[in-house]
C-alpha cells in the first residue's frame, strides 16, 4: 500500500497507524507518556507496520504529474496494488469554482486512467464542507463534497463515514449497541447497488 499524505508528517501518520493497532491515543504516543505494557504494544505494532508493505510519502506540495510518477514508480519497484491519497484539497488549487472543477476533473481522470492501466485501486480522501454540521442530522451527502457536477463522473464509488457520537447524537439504530462506531454510507457505486 502506498499512502500519500499531503498534510501530515510521516511521524504523525505512523503514530496514527500505531494508535489504531494498539488502541492507545495518538496524542499519548506523541507525548511519550506511556507505561511498560503500552510500550510493548507499541513495539509490536511498529514491528508489524515495518514488516508490512506500507510506503508513506509525506510531502506538502505535489502536482498531479508528481503523484502519477510516484504511483508508477511504487508499482514498478514495490508492486503496490493499493494507493491512498490524503487529501484532495491539498492538490487542487484555484481561485474560481470553474478552475477548481477543471483541475479536479483533470486529476480524477488521470487517477482513473492510471488505476485502470496499472490494475490498482486508488482511494482519494476528501474533506467535507462545513454545511454538514448545520443540518439537524449531520449525515454526509454528495452535496457536501468538495467535488461537484461533472467531476463526479470520473469517480466509481463515493463512501462516507458517519460517527453520530462526534456530533453528540446517540446511535441512530440498533446495529451499534455501544454507539461508538462509524456508519459506512455508500453514496455512489458504479459497480453495483448502494
C-alpha positions, 0 to 999 in steps of 0.5 A: 500500500502506498499512502500519500499524505499531503498534510501530515508528517510521516511521524504523525501518520505512523503514530496514527497507524500505531494508535489504531493497532494498539488502541492507545491515543495518538496524542499519548504516543506523541507525548511519550507518556506511556507505561511498560505494557503500552510500550510493548504494544507499541513495539509490536505494532511498529514491528508489524507496520515495518514488516508490512508493505506500507510506503508513506510519502509525506510531502506538502506540495505535489502536482498531479504529474508528481503523484502519477510518477510516484504511483508508477514508480511504487508499482514498478519497484514495490508492486503496490496494488493499493494507493491512498491519497490524503487529501484532495484539497491539498492538490487542487488549487484555484481561485474560481469554482470553474478552475477548481472543477477543471483541475479536479476533473483533470486529476480524477481522470488521470487517477482513473486512467492510471488505476485502470492501466496499472490494475490498482485501486486508488482511494482519494480522501476528501474533506467535507464542507462545513454545511454538514454540521448545520443540518439537524442530522449531520449525515454526509451527502454528495452535496457536501463534497468538495467535488461537484457536477461533472467531476463526479463522473470520473469517480466509481464509488463515493463512501462516507463515514458517519460517527453520530457520537462526534456530533453528540447524537446517540446511535441512530439504530440498533446495529451499534449497541455501544454507539461508538462506531462509524456508519459506512454510507455508500453514496455512489457505486458504479459497480453495483447497488448502494 
